[in-house]
């Protein structure tokens, strides 16, 4: 299932010196999420009831709680993944503590308590290897941790179907397109890794659209006397899209 991070339908580019381009590549970003609140809540609950708070293979009493079973990775995305498990017939009121870690649980990247049998870990690092585990929790009792399952955060593979469903510009505004670069030397002589879009009218701002849902990797400017931005984003793992010669952004960007 494709997840919308941001639809770039609000960008504007200046007519007369603008084109949109596409090339192959990969982006990388890293954001971490604190799990301190969940860890402290479980620790306080167990300590108040006289149970243990350790992070090893078992913690507290597991006499009447059964550890979840069949933990598996359900989906993986750029900076998130989802795990599922079976409840093993635990009684009503049992919660499940799920943890994700990128260093063998010496530090916890994400932690949550839920009554459900699945959880999505979000705001993780991109292209990081993570392990996840689950245990049952109720009052002062905690089951053993399940065996860890592992994955690496990434965008989904591009697959074999169409990648894009929307034109980057209103087709009525386009005079013509050079699909592989400039046919005349000396500048940007074909073949190049980007397309050129030429407009019917100059001196007009045109809205620029994302050709598909995606995640932004970078926004930058080479500097100089002219306002000129470049934006790159990905909608799947193997293809990076960039727009060049953007002159302005709306406030939401």
Steps between C-alpha positions, in 0.01 A plus 500: 500500500651834395516751780467873430775706664453821303338579167696775333202666334572843642832584338526772241753540219570803280417473133772553241800348680366188663498127448429190703736206498526138601802282565592182682638517851442446871440731792577454870377661819493412868261603778476333842202470734523497881335209682570627853136562596386143432806347663457711813130419523562126489789528746294703749206259478721199563700667776183610682380142500838360605591346163822521302578756233786340312528494123626144456327191367247505784379759748269478802261213554387301197293249698162581348602698190599336177741669267358593158574264214564516127653848504561609142578806290179612327625798299812713461536857382763774481508580872245261650394138520208303643507176697215261583459215747248254647366560852517132605171516689602748771219627726323833461698802616834375373707756313791436268826689525683514168852634457723581204876542521792542264764380748380173656267685744782677682311814398133505404411689181122458546271345758126478539226341712194379316201271541521415130705228335696726272695823526664741255838640601538842338751788476789257486826536310502441126707203383555378857490138614250451783396214726158482668359295787175478699388387845171481688448742791229515769527663842826372649533210259702489183557205272830414343600701197441331169790416274597809302410549135711726279465724197659801329299818445469589133262622236302229322645359181384676185366180346414455135188715464469873423680722751326830433134589461501882480664739254745738675332798331161582353525361148318801356787726610772300324615607157733204443722251686857392433501149651877432503665841499606770259560377140728795422847554655658641703273498808337186650543304180301180496485237633449651846337361813217751504216636287439859390156660519438818300192715562266679265514823703787666682506705819225288656513277808383145438415244771731202516365159605652182637460219244429259787485491880849518643743621763722806458874434524642847452428861408795714404626794301834549321499868595580787266305808392194308380253318726534138394406197710526127449276245674543122502270229631425129470183300461678162503843363580680495167393826336569857609310791343626855490356836396748767397471881461219550753461867581268504804319290758167555668508547881397139570835389357 
